[in-house]
Amino acid sequence: MVLIFLFLTGFGLAVSGGVSIIAYMNFLPVGVSWGEYIIFIVGRPECYFFPTGILLMAVALFRYPNNL
């Protein structure tokens, strides 16, 4: 049960962070370069939800016992 909660929490964080990263891509047509975009999203705390969520999902998946 704990692993399911951990996985779902990680999934929610990954979705939230991924949506933020994609939403900030709207700065690219305005004239912001890819380098400036990367520097910008590294400074945004909500963009750290994506790697944190991926890490939580990986922990939940790899700790799941395989009883096959």
PyMOL commands that set and color helices and strands:
alter all, ss='L'
color gray80, all
select helices_A, chain A and resi 2-30+34-42+45-62
alter helices_A, ss='H'
color red, helices_A
deselect
rebuild
show_as cartoon
